[in-house]
Amino acid sequence: MFVEIDARPFPYLMDAERAALILIDMQRDFLEADGFGASLGNDVTMLRPAIIGCARLLTLFRSLHMPIIHTREAHRPDLGDCPPAKRSRGDPILRIGDAGPMGRILISGELGTEIVPECCPISDEIVLDKPGKGAFFGTKLGEILTAFDISHLIIAGVTTEVCVQTTMREANDRGYECLLVEEATESYFPEFKQATLAMIRAQNAIVGWTASIKDVERALQTPCRRLS
Ligand code: TIU
């Protein structure tokens, strides 16, 4: 059964039986003080609106019993999956693996890599730790999507131009039809968010579609808009 979402640059036809929601890195490290995002010098309050958007999407997908995948940017405690180039990049206050107020920065199992309470995974939702910016690199995401026969990905999370955009491009190259939800993603740099949305939908959806939450909700909640 297909539903039509009023999206940009043109309507997005989604096979509702083969669609999944993927929330990227809604973890304390990026959204709260004293985590990785703050250690890079960012104002983490810029990302707060994405929490409300992602929580709305979770409510929607849970109510329809549709698959949900959460990712976290997180490395193994021995840093065996963290390239030295990633750890040494820039001049952060705390580097990946260093001890901070929320535990070791970007390390699996530490408080900082926990997903914020408003977006906390429940029951059988899948949670994937990823060592890179893209969610396919170094994870079982590809195999999981194949096992669930997923063809359409509704994407949200943080940050828009880093892990969200990288994941969307990886997914697009693998043949998934991808839609990014506009109010459920944020960047520390508002102009980068807007540029990313524009890049994604340019050239007749070269990377995919973008849509507002209300249009995603309307399409999925209104039986008469469903197309068979
Ligand atoms: N720094 C920044 O904007 N983002 C990241 O490092 N990771 C994610 O986007 N998750």
Residues whose N, C-alpha, C, O or C-beta is under 5 A from the ligand:
A	BS01	TIU	D25 E73 V158 T159 V162 C163 V164
